[in-house]
Amino acid sequence: MERVVVSVVLSSFVTPFSVSALSVSLPLVARDLGVGSVDAVWALVLLTLAVAMFVLPLGRAADLLGYLGVFRAGLLVAWAGLVLASLSPSFFLLCASLAVAGVGLAAVFGSNNALLFQAVAPGRRASAVGLNSMAVYVGLLAGPLVGGFLAQFSWRAVFLPAAVLLLASVLLTGGVPVGRTRAVDGFDWAGSALFASSLALIIWGTSTGSLPMAAAGVAALAGAGVYEGVQKSPVVDVGLFRSFVFSASVAAAFLNYLSTAALGPTLSLLFQEEFGMTPQEAGGLLSLQALAMALFAPAAGRLGDRSPLPAVAAGGAALLAVSLFLYANVAVYSPSPPLLFLMGVGFAFFIVPNTTLVLSAVPPSRRGTASALVAEARVVGQSLSNAVAANVLKAYPTLAGGASALLLLLSTVAVLTAVLTLAQYLTRRS
């Protein structure tokens, strides 16, 4: 089972590594394939869109077919997509290849945390989630560095490390006997289509700034929830949300990503436009958050194994809220590296126990769905966070004023996250 854990950890490293490595290479992609620099960003949007559309159906498929099989298939599809992306002769084929990789990664996200829970003893699960989270943040740190180095030779080379690691993840699971969690059950194709289309509308609408499209997506998502409530074998068992711990943990995960995803692009602009930093200097400062996450995620997992998970998560969210509030008041005058580091610490101490809470609150036969919902909360929360940031920054005459107002708003969202998580702790004690 140790090989399964290593395989899951490697797969968790690959996605943030690939996205951040490709991000620094987008100007080269645009120049080589003959598109505008802004248009090149759509390659990443389509990757995200594919994950959002397919992660819930594939999480349910993992519940029915077995986590390991879906995990392996996802690794292979993602590997094929990245290899094709590195060979793409046109921007259209690059986008199509990354969409294929996104479908594969959706299968990985829909099964990896559930597979981790299946492979690790109950008393060590929070520690395993902490190790897995550390891999994500190390990927965020390594992506720009390795991607920037490889891009000197060719932007196509930035896909190679991820492709090698995905193949290694597949090989590590060879011969590991992890069977099905449920023998038989139907697959809800109509529900899958409803969720995929509604989430596509939400992500596309928020990415393009189309409020009607995003609103239509929310309405369609509500309709999908009603439809799923009367199905015998739904993609998402809405009955799971009757558990306060589960529903509050998923909502808290969404709020957490809503309060943090916009920090990177907003502070990068602030550092370069207001403080005159180079992109490398701004990136180095922002990497303090990922460094703190990587350093403290394992500690958060160990603490979660010994302490009440909601209490640890609430403490992390509160620390994040305080650091965001303080930063809103000093960001105009100083980049304040210690507060950036503190934000990363708060994030780590929230996300590790909260993810463990989500997966612990469902029966084993639904952990694929729970794993997928965590991924969906991340993708939708990040998209909405960036959309909110764009609108807030536009509403202020100066970048510094807009950034300060946005940070205050994000700190308020982080307070809501802490309150929601603390309510779980108080509910458990009563």
C-alpha positions as a Markdown table, in Angstrom:
| # | Residue | x | y | z |
|---|---|---|---|---|
| 1 | Met | 0.0 | 0.0 | 0.0 |
| 2 | Glu | 3.0 | 2.3 | 0.4 |
| 3 | Arg | 3.4 | 2.3 | -3.4 |
| 4 | Val | -0.2 | 3.5 | -3.7 |
| 5 | Val | 0.5 | 6.4 | -1.4 |
| 6 | Val | 3.6 | 7.4 | -3.3 |
| 7 | Ser | 1.7 | 7.1 | -6.6 |
| 8 | Val | -1.1 | 9.4 | -5.3 |
| 9 | Val | 1.5 | 11.9 | -4.0 |
| 10 | Leu | 3.3 | 12.0 | -7.3 |
| 11 | Ser | 0.0 | 12.6 | -9.1 |
| 12 | Ser | -0.9 | 15.5 | -6.8 |
| 13 | Phe | 2.5 | 17.1 | -7.6 |
| 14 | Val | 1.9 | 16.9 | -11.3 |
| 15 | Thr | -1.1 | 19.1 | -11.8 |
| 16 | Pro | 0.1 | 22.3 | -10.0 |
| 17 | Phe | 3.5 | 21.7 | -11.5 |
| 18 | Ser | 2.2 | 21.5 | -15.0 |
| 19 | Val | -0.1 | 24.5 | -14.8 |
| 20 | Ser | 2.5 | 26.8 | -13.2 |
| 21 | Ala | 5.2 | 25.6 | -15.5 |
| 22 | Leu | 3.0 | 26.2 | -18.6 |
| 23 | Ser | 2.0 | 29.6 | -17.2 |
| 24 | Val | 5.5 | 31.0 | -17.3 |
| 25 | Ser | 5.8 | 29.6 | -20.9 |
| 26 | Leu | 2.7 | 31.1 | -22.3 |
| 27 | Pro | 4.4 | 34.0 | -24.1 |
| 28 | Leu | 6.6 | 31.5 | -25.9 |
| 29 | Val | 3.6 | 29.4 | -26.8 |
| 30 | Ala | 1.8 | 32.4 | -28.2 |
| 31 | Arg | 4.8 | 33.5 | -30.3 |
| 32 | Asp | 5.5 | 30.0 | -31.6 |
| 33 | Leu | 1.9 | 29.1 | -32.5 |
| 34 | Gly | 0.9 | 32.5 | -33.8 |
| 35 | Val | -1.7 | 33.6 | -31.3 |
| 36 | Gly | -2.0 | 36.6 | -29.0 |
| 37 | Ser | -0.5 | 36.5 | -25.5 |
| 38 | Val | -4.0 | 37.0 | -23.9 |
| 39 | Asp | -5.5 | 34.3 | -26.2 |
| 40 | Ala | -2.8 | 31.8 | -25.0 |
| 41 | Val | -4.4 | 31.8 | -21.5 |
| 42 | Trp | -7.4 | 29.9 | -23.0 |
| 43 | Ala | -5.2 | 26.8 | -23.1 |
| 44 | Leu | -5.2 | 26.8 | -19.3 |
| 45 | Val | -8.9 | 27.8 | -19.1 |
| 46 | Leu | -9.9 | 24.7 | -21.2 |
| 47 | Leu | -7.8 | 22.5 | -19.0 |
| 48 | Thr | -9.6 | 23.8 | -16.0 |
| 49 | Leu | -13.0 | 23.5 | -17.8 |
| 50 | Ala | -12.4 | 19.8 | -18.6 |
| 51 | Val | -11.6 | 19.0 | -15.0 |
| 52 | Ala | -14.7 | 20.9 | -13.7 |
| 53 | Met | -17.0 | 19.1 | -16.2 |
| 54 | Phe | -15.8 | 15.6 | -15.7 |
| 55 | Val | -14.6 | 15.3 | -12.1 |
| 56 | Leu | -18.0 | 14.5 | -10.5 |
| 57 | Pro | -19.1 | 11.8 | -13.1 |
| 58 | Leu | -15.6 | 10.2 | -12.9 |
| 59 | Gly | -15.7 | 10.4 | -9.1 |
| 60 | Arg | -18.9 | 8.4 | -9.2 |
| 61 | Ala | -17.4 | 6.0 | -11.7 |
| 62 | Ala | -14.6 | 5.4 | -9.2 |
| 63 | Asp | -17.1 | 4.6 | -6.5 |
| 64 | Leu | -18.7 | 2.0 | -8.8 |
| 65 | Leu | -15.7 | 0.5 | -10.7 |
| 66 | Gly | -13.0 | 0.8 | -8.0 |
| 67 | Tyr | -10.7 | 3.7 | -7.2 |
| 68 | Leu | -7.5 | 2.2 | -8.4 |
| 69 | Gly | -8.8 | 1.3 | -11.9 |
| 70 | Val | -10.2 | 4.8 | -12.5 |
| 71 | Phe | -7.0 | 6.4 | -11.0 |
| 72 | Arg | -4.8 | 4.4 | -13.3 |
| 73 | Ala | -6.9 | 5.2 | -16.3 |
| 74 | Gly | -6.9 | 8.9 | -15.4 |
| 75 | Leu | -3.1 | 8.8 | -15.2 |
| 76 | Leu | -2.7 | 7.2 | -18.6 |
| 77 | Val | -5.2 | 9.7 | -20.3 |
| 78 | Ala | -3.5 | 12.7 | -18.6 |
| 79 | Trp | -0.1 | 11.3 | -19.7 |
| 80 | Ala | -1.3 | 10.9 | -23.3 |
| 81 | Gly | -2.8 | 14.5 | -23.3 |
| 82 | Leu | 0.5 | 16.0 | -22.1 |
| 83 | Val | 2.6 | 14.1 | -24.6 |
| 84 | Leu | 0.2 | 15.2 | -27.4 |
| 85 | Ala | 0.4 | 18.8 | -26.1 |
| 86 | Ser | 4.2 | 18.7 | -26.3 |
| 87 | Leu | 3.9 | 17.7 | -30.0 |
| 88 | Ser | 1.1 | 20.0 | -31.0 |
| 89 | Pro | 1.8 | 21.9 | -34.3 |
| 90 | Ser | -1.1 | 24.4 | -33.7 |
| 91 | Phe | -2.8 | 26.2 | -30.9 |
| 92 | Phe | -6.1 | 24.4 | -31.6 |
| 93 | Leu | -4.4 | 21.0 | -31.2 |
| 94 | Leu | -2.6 | 22.2 | -28.0 |
| 95 | Cys | -5.9 | 23.2 | -26.5 |
| 96 | Ala | -7.5 | 19.9 | -27.5 |
| 97 | Ser | -4.6 | 18.0 | -26.0 |
| 98 | Leu | -4.8 | 19.9 | -22.8 |
| 99 | Ala | -8.6 | 19.2 | -22.6 |
| 100 | Val | -7.8 | 15.5 | -23.0 |
| 101 | Ala | -5.3 | 15.9 | -20.1 |
| 102 | Gly | -8.0 | 17.6 | -18.1 |
| 103 | Val | -10.3 | 14.7 | -18.5 |
| 104 | Gly | -7.6 | 12.4 | -17.3 |
| 105 | Leu | -6.8 | 14.6 | -14.3 |
| 106 | Ala | -10.5 | 14.7 | -13.5 |
| 107 | Ala | -10.4 | 10.9 | -13.1 |
| 108 | Val | -7.3 | 11.3 | -10.9 |
| 109 | Phe | -9.0 | 14.0 | -8.7 |
| 110 | Gly | -12.2 | 11.9 | -8.5 |
| 111 | Ser | -10.3 | 9.0 | -7.0 |
| 112 | Asn | -7.0 | 10.0 | -5.5 |
| 113 | Asn | -8.1 | 11.1 | -2.0 |
| 114 | Ala | -10.5 | 8.1 | -1.8 |
| 115 | Leu | -7.7 | 5.8 | -2.8 |
| 116 | Leu | -5.5 | 7.3 | -0.2 |
| 117 | Phe | -8.2 | 6.7 | 2.5 |
| 118 | Gln | -8.5 | 3.1 | 1.3 |
| 119 | Ala | -4.8 | 2.5 | 1.4 |
| 120 | Val | -4.0 | 4.1 | 4.8 |
| 121 | Ala | -5.1 | 3.1 | 8.3 |
| 122 | Pro | -7.7 | 5.4 | 10.0 |
| 123 | Gly | -5.2 | 6.7 | 12.6 |
| 124 | Arg | -2.8 | 7.9 | 9.8 |
| 125 | Arg | -5.2 | 9.4 | 7.3 |
| 126 | Ala | -4.8 | 13.1 | 8.2 |
| 127 | Ser | -1.1 | 12.6 | 8.0 |
| 128 | Ala | -1.4 | 11.1 | 4.6 |
| 129 | Val | -3.6 | 13.9 | 3.4 |
| 130 | Gly | -1.0 | 16.3 | 4.8 |
| 131 | Leu | 1.7 | 14.6 | 2.8 |
| 132 | Asn | -0.5 | 14.7 | -0.3 |
| 133 | Ser | -1.1 | 18.4 | 0.2 |
| 134 | Met | 2.6 | 19.1 | 0.6 |
| 135 | Ala | 3.1 | 17.6 | -2.8 |
| 136 | Val | 0.7 | 20.1 | -4.3 |
| 137 | Tyr | 2.5 | 23.0 | -2.8 |
| 138 | Val | 5.9 | 21.7 | -3.8 |
| 139 | Gly | 4.5 | 21.4 | -7.4 |
| 140 | Leu | 3.5 | 25.1 | -7.2 |
| 141 | Leu | 7.0 | 26.0 | -6.1 |
| 142 | Ala | 8.9 | 23.8 | -8.6 |
| 143 | Gly | 6.7 | 24.6 | -11.6 |
| 144 | Pro | 7.9 | 28.2 | -12.4 |
| 145 | Leu | 11.5 | 27.3 | -11.6 |
| 146 | Val | 11.7 | 24.1 | -13.7 |
| 147 | Gly | 9.4 | 25.5 | -16.3 |
| 148 | Gly | 11.4 | 28.7 | -16.7 |
| 149 | Phe | 14.6 | 26.6 | -17.1 |
| 150 | Leu | 13.1 | 24.2 | -19.6 |
| 151 | Ala | 11.4 | 27.0 | -21.6 |
| 152 | Gln | 14.9 | 28.3 | -22.5 |
| 153 | Phe | 15.2 | 25.3 | -24.8 |
| 154 | Ser | 11.6 | 24.9 | -25.9 |
| 155 | Trp | 8.1 | 25.5 | -24.4 |
| 156 | Arg | 7.4 | 21.9 | -25.4 |
| 157 | Ala | 9.9 | 20.6 | -22.9 |
| 158 | Val | 7.9 | 21.9 | -19.9 |
| 159 | Phe | 5.5 | 18.9 | -20.3 |
| 160 | Leu | 8.2 | 16.3 | -20.1 |
| 161 | Pro | 8.7 | 16.1 | -16.3 |
| 162 | Ala | 5.0 | 15.8 | -15.7 |
| 163 | Ala | 4.7 | 13.1 | -18.3 |
| 164 | Val | 7.5 | 11.1 | -16.8 |
| 165 | Leu | 6.0 | 11.4 | -13.3 |
| 166 | Leu | 2.6 | 10.3 | -14.5 |
| 167 | Leu | 4.1 | 7.2 | -16.1 |
| 168 | Ala | 6.0 | 6.5 | -12.8 |
| 169 | Ser | 2.7 | 6.8 | -10.9 |
| 170 | Val | 1.1 | 4.2 | -13.2 |
| 171 | Leu | 4.0 | 1.8 | -12.7 |
| 172 | Leu | 4.0 | 2.2 | -8.9 |
| 173 | Thr | 0.5 | 0.8 | -8.8 |
| 174 | Gly | 1.3 | -2.3 | -10.8 |
| 175 | Gly | 0.2 | -5.4 | -9.0 |
| 176 | Val | -1.4 | -3.6 | -6.1 |
| 177 | Pro | -4.7 | -5.4 | -5.2 |
| 178 | Val | -7.2 | -2.7 | -4.4 |
| 179 | Gly | -10.7 | -3.9 | -5.4 |
| 180 | Arg | -14.1 | -2.4 | -5.9 |
| 181 | Thr | -16.0 | -0.7 | -3.1 |
| 182 | Arg | -19.4 | -1.6 | -4.5 |
| 183 | Ala | -20.2 | -4.6 | -6.7 |
| 184 | Val | -23.1 | -3.3 | -8.7 |
| 185 | Asp | -25.0 | -0.1 | -9.3 |
| 186 | Gly | -26.2 | 1.9 | -12.3 |
| 187 | Phe | -24.5 | 4.9 | -13.7 |
| 188 | Asp | -26.6 | 8.1 | -14.0 |
| 189 | Trp | -25.7 | 9.4 | -17.5 |
| 190 | Ala | -28.3 | 12.1 | -17.6 |
| 191 | Gly | -27.2 | 13.4 | -14.2 |
| 192 | Ser | -23.6 | 13.4 | -15.4 |
| 193 | Ala | -24.6 | 15.5 | -18.4 |
| 194 | Leu | -26.5 | 17.9 | -16.2 |
| 195 | Phe | -23.6 | 18.4 | -13.9 |
| 196 | Ala | -21.1 | 18.7 | -16.7 |
| 197 | Ser | -23.1 | 21.3 | -18.6 |
| 198 | Ser | -24.0 | 23.4 | -15.6 |
| 199 | Leu | -20.4 | 23.5 | -14.3 |
| 200 | Ala | -19.2 | 24.3 | -17.7 |
| 201 | Leu | -21.5 | 27.3 | -17.8 |
| 202 | Ile | -20.4 | 28.5 | -14.4 |
| 203 | Ile | -16.7 | 28.2 | -15.2 |
| 204 | Trp | -17.0 | 29.6 | -18.7 |
| 205 | Gly | -19.2 | 32.4 | -17.5 |
| 206 | Thr | -16.9 | 33.5 | -14.7 |
| 207 | Ser | -13.8 | 33.2 | -16.8 |
| 208 | Thr | -15.3 | 35.4 | -19.6 |
| 209 | Gly | -17.2 | 37.8 | -17.2 |
| 210 | Ser | -20.6 | 36.7 | -18.6 |
| 211 | Leu | -23.0 | 37.0 | -15.6 |
| 212 | Pro | -26.0 | 35.6 | -17.5 |
| 213 | Met | -24.1 | 32.5 | -18.5 |
| 214 | Ala | -22.8 | 32.0 | -14.9 |
| 215 | Ala | -26.3 | 32.6 | -13.5 |
| 216 | Ala | -27.7 | 30.0 | -16.0 |
| 217 | Gly | -25.1 | 27.6 | -14.8 |
| 218 | Val | -26.1 | 28.1 | -11.2 |
| 219 | Ala | -29.8 | 27.6 | -12.1 |
| 220 | Ala | -28.9 | 24.4 | -14.0 |
| 221 | Leu | -26.8 | 23.2 | -11.1 |
| 222 | Ala | -29.8 | 23.6 | -8.8 |
| 223 | Gly | -31.9 | 21.7 | -11.3 |
| 224 | Ala | -29.4 | 18.9 | -11.4 |
| 225 | Gly | -29.5 | 18.7 | -7.6 |
| 226 | Val | -33.3 | 18.3 | -7.7 |
| 227 | Tyr | -33.1 | 15.7 | -10.4 |
| 228 | Glu | -30.4 | 13.8 | -8.5 |
| 229 | Gly | -32.6 | 13.7 | -5.4 |
| 230 | Val | -35.1 | 11.3 | -7.0 |
| 231 | Gln | -32.6 | 9.0 | -8.8 |
| 232 | Lys | -31.9 | 5.5 | -7.6 |
| 233 | Ser | -28.1 | 5.7 | -8.3 |
| 234 | Pro | -27.3 | 9.4 | -8.6 |
| 235 | Val | -23.9 | 10.9 | -9.5 |
| 236 | Val | -24.0 | 13.0 | -6.3 |
| 237 | Asp | -26.1 | 11.6 | -3.5 |
| 238 | Val | -27.8 | 14.7 | -2.2 |
| 239 | Gly | -28.6 | 12.8 | 1.0 |
| 240 | Leu | -24.9 | 13.2 | 1.9 |
| 241 | Phe | -25.6 | 16.9 | 2.4 |
| 242 | Arg | -28.0 | 16.1 | 5.3 |
| 243 | Ser | -24.8 | 15.6 | 7.3 |
| 244 | Phe | -23.9 | 19.0 | 8.7 |
| 245 | Val | -20.2 | 17.9 | 8.9 |
| 246 | Phe | -20.1 | 17.0 | 5.3 |
| 247 | Ser | -22.0 | 19.9 | 3.9 |
| 248 | Ala | -20.2 | 22.4 | 6.1 |
| 249 | Ser | -16.8 | 21.0 | 5.2 |
| 250 | Val | -17.5 | 21.1 | 1.4 |
| 251 | Ala | -18.9 | 24.7 | 1.8 |
| 252 | Ala | -15.8 | 25.7 | 3.8 |
| 253 | Ala | -13.5 | 24.3 | 1.2 |
| 254 | Phe | -15.3 | 26.4 | -1.5 |
| 255 | Leu | -15.1 | 29.5 | 0.7 |
| 256 | Asn | -11.4 | 28.9 | 1.4 |
| 257 | Tyr | -10.5 | 28.8 | -2.3 |
| 258 | Leu | -12.8 | 31.8 | -2.9 |
| 259 | Ser | -10.7 | 33.7 | -0.3 |
| 260 | Thr | -7.3 | 32.7 | -1.6 |
| 261 | Ala | -7.2 | 32.0 | -5.3 |
| 262 | Ala | -7.2 | 35.7 | -6.3 |
| 263 | Leu | -4.1 | 36.5 | -4.2 |
| 264 | Gly | -1.6 | 35.4 | -6.7 |
| 265 | Pro | -2.6 | 37.5 | -9.7 |
| 266 | Thr | -3.6 | 40.5 | -7.6 |
| 267 | Leu | -0.5 | 40.7 | -5.5 |
| 268 | Ser | 1.7 | 40.0 | -8.6 |
| 269 | Leu | 0.2 | 43.1 | -10.2 |
| 270 | Leu | 0.5 | 45.1 | -7.0 |
| 271 | Phe | 4.2 | 44.2 | -6.5 |
| 272 | Gln | 5.1 | 45.0 | -10.1 |
| 273 | Glu | 3.0 | 48.1 | -10.7 |
| 274 | Glu | 3.2 | 49.8 | -7.3 |
| 275 | Phe | 6.6 | 48.6 | -5.9 |
| 276 | Gly | 8.4 | 48.4 | -9.3 |
| 277 | Met | 9.5 | 44.7 | -8.8 |
| 278 | Thr | 10.5 | 42.5 | -11.7 |
| 279 | Pro | 8.4 | 39.5 | -12.5 |
| 280 | Gln | 11.1 | 37.3 | -10.9 |
| 281 | Glu | 11.1 | 39.3 | -7.7 |
| 282 | Ala | 7.3 | 39.3 | -7.5 |
| 283 | Gly | 7.2 | 35.5 | -8.1 |
| 284 | Gly | 9.8 | 35.0 | -5.4 |
| 285 | Leu | 7.8 | 36.8 | -2.8 |
| 286 | Leu | 4.6 | 35.0 | -3.8 |
| 287 | Ser | 6.4 | 31.7 | -3.5 |
| 288 | Leu | 6.6 | 32.3 | 0.3 |
| 289 | Gln | 3.0 | 31.2 | 0.5 |
| 290 | Ala | 3.6 | 27.9 | -1.3 |
| 291 | Leu | 6.7 | 27.4 | 0.8 |
| 292 | Ala | 4.8 | 27.8 | 4.0 |
| 293 | Met | 2.1 | 25.4 | 2.8 |
| 294 | Ala | 4.7 | 22.8 | 1.8 |
| 295 | Leu | 6.5 | 23.1 | 5.2 |
| 296 | Phe | 3.4 | 23.0 | 7.4 |
| 297 | Ala | 1.0 | 20.7 | 5.6 |
| 298 | Pro | 2.6 | 17.5 | 7.1 |
| 299 | Ala | 2.5 | 19.1 | 10.6 |
| 300 | Ala | -1.2 | 19.9 | 10.0 |
| 301 | Gly | -1.8 | 16.3 | 9.2 |
| 302 | Arg | 0.0 | 15.0 | 12.2 |
| 303 | Leu | -1.9 | 17.4 | 14.5 |
| 304 | Gly | -5.2 | 16.4 | 12.8 |
| 305 | Asp | -4.5 | 12.7 | 13.7 |
| 306 | Arg | -4.2 | 13.7 | 17.4 |
| 307 | Ser | -6.7 | 16.5 | 17.7 |
| 308 | Pro | -10.3 | 17.3 | 16.7 |
| 309 | Leu | -10.2 | 18.0 | 13.0 |
| 310 | Pro | -12.7 | 20.9 | 13.0 |
| 311 | Ala | -10.7 | 22.7 | 15.7 |
| 312 | Val | -7.5 | 22.5 | 13.7 |
| 313 | Ala | -9.2 | 23.6 | 10.5 |
| 314 | Ala | -11.0 | 26.5 | 12.3 |
| 315 | Gly | -7.6 | 27.6 | 13.7 |
| 316 | Gly | -6.1 | 27.6 | 10.2 |
| 317 | Ala | -9.0 | 29.5 | 8.7 |
| 318 | Ala | -8.8 | 32.1 | 11.5 |
| 319 | Leu | -5.1 | 32.5 | 11.0 |
| 320 | Leu | -5.7 | 33.1 | 7.3 |
| 321 | Ala | -8.4 | 35.6 | 8.0 |
| 322 | Val | -6.2 | 37.6 | 10.4 |
| 323 | Ser | -3.2 | 37.6 | 8.0 |
| 324 | Leu | -5.5 | 38.8 | 5.1 |
| 325 | Phe | -7.0 | 41.6 | 7.3 |
| 326 | Leu | -3.5 | 42.8 | 8.4 |
| 327 | Tyr | -2.2 | 42.6 | 4.8 |
| 328 | Ala | -5.1 | 44.7 | 3.6 |
| 329 | Asn | -3.9 | 47.5 | 5.9 |
| 330 | Val | -0.2 | 47.3 | 5.0 |
| 331 | Ala | -0.1 | 46.1 | 1.4 |
| 332 | Val | -0.2 | 49.6 | 0.1 |
| 333 | Tyr | 3.0 | 50.5 | 2.0 |
| 334 | Ser | 5.0 | 47.2 | 2.1 |
| 335 | Pro | 4.9 | 43.7 | 0.5 |
| 336 | Ser | 5.4 | 42.3 | 4.1 |
| 337 | Pro | 6.9 | 38.9 | 3.5 |
| 338 | Pro | 6.1 | 37.6 | 7.0 |
| 339 | Leu | 2.4 | 38.1 | 6.4 |
| 340 | Leu | 2.6 | 36.3 | 3.1 |
| 341 | Phe | 4.3 | 33.4 | 4.8 |
| 342 | Leu | 1.6 | 33.4 | 7.6 |
| 343 | Met | -1.2 | 33.2 | 5.0 |
| 344 | Gly | 0.4 | 30.0 | 3.7 |
| 345 | Val | 0.6 | 28.6 | 7.2 |
| 346 | Gly | -3.1 | 29.3 | 7.8 |
| 347 | Phe | -4.1 | 27.7 | 4.5 |
| 348 | Ala | -2.1 | 24.5 | 5.3 |
| 349 | Phe | -3.7 | 24.1 | 8.7 |
| 350 | Phe | -7.2 | 24.6 | 7.2 |
| 351 | Ile | -7.1 | 22.5 | 4.0 |
| 352 | Val | -5.5 | 19.3 | 5.4 |
| 353 | Pro | -8.0 | 18.6 | 8.3 |
| 354 | Asn | -10.9 | 19.9 | 6.2 |
| 355 | Thr | -10.2 | 17.5 | 3.4 |
| 356 | Thr | -9.9 | 14.7 | 5.9 |
| 357 | Leu | -13.3 | 15.7 | 7.4 |
| 358 | Val | -15.0 | 15.6 | 4.0 |
| 359 | Leu | -13.8 | 12.0 | 3.3 |
| 360 | Ser | -14.4 | 10.8 | 6.9 |
| 361 | Ala | -18.0 | 12.0 | 6.8 |
| 362 | Val | -19.1 | 9.7 | 4.0 |
| 363 | Pro | -19.5 | 5.9 | 3.7 |
| 364 | Pro | -16.6 | 4.2 | 1.9 |
| 365 | Ser | -18.8 | 3.6 | -1.1 |
| 366 | Arg | -19.1 | 7.3 | -1.7 |
| 367 | Arg | -15.5 | 8.5 | -1.1 |
| 368 | Gly | -14.9 | 8.9 | -4.9 |
| 369 | Thr | -17.8 | 11.4 | -5.0 |
| 370 | Ala | -16.5 | 13.1 | -1.9 |
| 371 | Ser | -13.0 | 13.3 | -3.5 |
| 372 | Ala | -14.6 | 14.8 | -6.6 |
| 373 | Leu | -16.6 | 17.4 | -4.6 |
| 374 | Val | -13.4 | 18.6 | -2.9 |
| 375 | Ala | -11.8 | 19.1 | -6.4 |
| 376 | Glu | -15.0 | 20.8 | -7.7 |
| 377 | Ala | -15.0 | 23.2 | -4.7 |
| 378 | Arg | -11.5 | 24.1 | -5.6 |
| 379 | Val | -12.0 | 24.7 | -9.3 |
| 380 | Val | -15.3 | 26.7 | -8.9 |
| 381 | Gly | -13.9 | 28.6 | -5.9 |
| 382 | Gln | -10.8 | 29.6 | -7.8 |
| 383 | Ser | -12.8 | 30.7 | -10.8 |
| 384 | Leu | -15.2 | 32.8 | -8.8 |
| 385 | Ser | -12.3 | 34.3 | -6.8 |
| 386 | Asn | -10.6 | 35.5 | -9.9 |
| 387 | Ala | -13.8 | 36.9 | -11.3 |
| 388 | Val | -14.5 | 38.8 | -8.1 |
| 389 | Ala | -11.0 | 40.2 | -8.1 |
| 390 | Ala | -11.3 | 41.4 | -11.6 |
| 391 | Asn | -14.5 | 43.3 | -10.8 |
| 392 | Val | -13.3 | 44.8 | -7.5 |
| 393 | Leu | -10.0 | 46.0 | -9.1 |
| 394 | Lys | -11.9 | 47.6 | -11.9 |
| 395 | Ala | -14.2 | 49.5 | -9.5 |
| 396 | Tyr | -11.3 | 51.5 | -7.9 |
| 397 | Pro | -9.3 | 54.3 | -9.5 |
| 398 | Thr | -6.0 | 53.0 | -8.2 |
| 399 | Leu | -4.6 | 49.5 | -8.1 |
| 400 | Ala | -3.5 | 49.9 | -4.5 |
| 401 | Gly | -7.0 | 51.0 | -3.4 |
| 402 | Gly | -8.6 | 48.1 | -5.2 |
| 403 | Ala | -6.1 | 45.6 | -3.9 |
| 404 | Ser | -6.7 | 46.8 | -0.3 |
| 405 | Ala | -10.5 | 46.5 | -0.7 |
| 406 | Leu | -10.2 | 43.1 | -2.2 |
| 407 | Leu | -8.0 | 41.8 | 0.6 |
| 408 | Leu | -10.6 | 43.1 | 3.1 |
| 409 | Leu | -13.3 | 41.3 | 1.3 |
| 410 | Leu | -11.3 | 38.1 | 1.1 |
| 411 | Ser | -10.5 | 38.3 | 4.8 |
| 412 | Thr | -14.3 | 38.5 | 5.5 |
| 413 | Val | -14.8 | 35.3 | 3.4 |
| 414 | Ala | -12.0 | 33.6 | 5.5 |
| 415 | Val | -13.8 | 34.6 | 8.7 |
| 416 | Leu | -17.0 | 32.9 | 7.3 |
| 417 | Thr | -14.8 | 29.8 | 6.6 |
| 418 | Ala | -13.5 | 29.8 | 10.2 |
| 419 | Val | -17.0 | 30.3 | 11.7 |
| 420 | Leu | -18.5 | 27.5 | 9.6 |
| 421 | Thr | -15.7 | 25.2 | 10.6 |
| 422 | Leu | -15.9 | 26.1 | 14.3 |
| 423 | Ala | -19.6 | 25.4 | 14.2 |
| 424 | Gln | -18.7 | 21.8 | 13.3 |
| 425 | Tyr | -16.5 | 21.6 | 16.3 |
| 426 | Leu | -19.2 | 23.0 | 18.6 |
| 427 | Thr | -21.8 | 20.7 | 17.1 |
| 428 | Arg | -19.6 | 17.6 | 17.8 |
| 429 | Arg | -19.0 | 18.7 | 21.4 |
| 430 | Ser | -22.7 | 19.3 | 22.2 |
